[in-house]
Amino acid sequence: MEFFGINGAEFLILGILAVVILGPDKLPEYTRKLADFITGIRNYASTAKERFQEEMGDEVNDVDWRKLDPRQYDPRKIIRDALFEDDDAPAAPAQPAASQWKPQGLPNVAAQDLLPADEPAPFDDEAT
């Protein structure tokens, strides 16, 4: 059992340190203060939830919060579904021949102005 990332052995060591540092006289007082602090946090959380529901009105009850939970989305499942989805969708149009191909976004570039296939692409040392 863990609380705030502290396991049982660490919690026991913290308890022993608290007894040694605070002493048996002050320990019940600080324990009471800690219990009051935890009770105050619990009350604040419940009133905040009630206040949120009052301010949002009836609309908050209509929201399906489970559908908005990001933990339900597994990226591996999304990719798997996308890769293996049905092939009922229409096929993409065939690519034109290389001489007819024009890069998208560069409307005034002719095929002969492109880099020849046997020439390596330029490399910019400062860009990496």
For each residue, the residues with C-beta under 8 A, 3 or more apart:
1: 7 8
2: 5 6 7
3: 6 11
4:
5: 2
6: 2 3 10 11 14
7: 1 2 10 11
8: 1 11 12
9: 12 13
10: 6 7 13 14
11: 3 6 7 8 14 15
12: 8 9 15 16
13: 9 10 16 17
14: 6 10 11 17 18
15: 11 12 18 19
16: 12 13 19 20
17: 13 14 20 21
18: 14 15 21 22 27 30
19: 15 16 22 23 24 27
20: 16 17 23
21: 17 18
22: 18 19 26 27 30
23: 19 20 26 27
24: 19 27
25:
26: 22 23 29 30
27: 18 19 22 23 24 30 31
28: 31 32
29: 26 32 33
30: 18 22 26 27 33 34
31: 27 28 34 35
32: 28 29 35 36
33: 29 30 36 37
34: 30 31 37 38
35: 31 32 38 39
36: 32 33 39 40
37: 33 34 40 41
38: 34 35 41 42
39: 35 36 42 43
40: 36 37 43 44
41: 37 38 44 45
42: 38 39 45 46
43: 39 40 46 47
44: 40 41 47 48
45: 41 42 48 49
46: 42 43 49 50
47: 43 44 50 51
48: 44 45 51 52
49: 45 46 52 53
50: 46 47 53 54
51: 47 48 54 55
52: 48 49 55 56 60
53: 49 50 56 60 61
54: 50 51 57
55: 51 52
56: 52 53 59 60
57: 54 60
58: 61 62
59: 56 62 63
60: 52 53 56 57 63
61: 53 58
62: 58 59
63: 59 60 68
64: 67 68
65: 68 69
66: 69 72
67: 64 72
68: 63 64 65
69: 65 66 72
70: 73
71:
72: 66 67 69
73: 70 77 78
74: 77 78
75: 78 79
76: 79 80
77: 73 74 80 81
78: 73 74 75 81 82
79: 75 76 82 83
80: 76 77 83 84
81: 77 78 84 85
82: 78 79 85
83: 79 80
84: 80 81
85: 81 82 89
86: 89
87:
88:
89: 85 86
90:
91:
92:
93:
94:
95: 101
96: 100 101
97: 100 101
98: 101 111
99: 111
100: 96 97 111
101: 95 96 97 98 111
102: 106 107 109 110 111
103: 106 109 114
104:
105:
106: 102 103 109
107: 102
108:
109: 102 103 106 113 114
110: 102 113 114
111: 98 99 100 101 102 114
112:
113: 109 110
114: 103 109 110 111
115: 119 121
116: 119
117:
118:
119: 115 116
120: 123
121: 115
122:
123: 120
124: 127 128
125: 128
126:
127: 124
128: 124 125
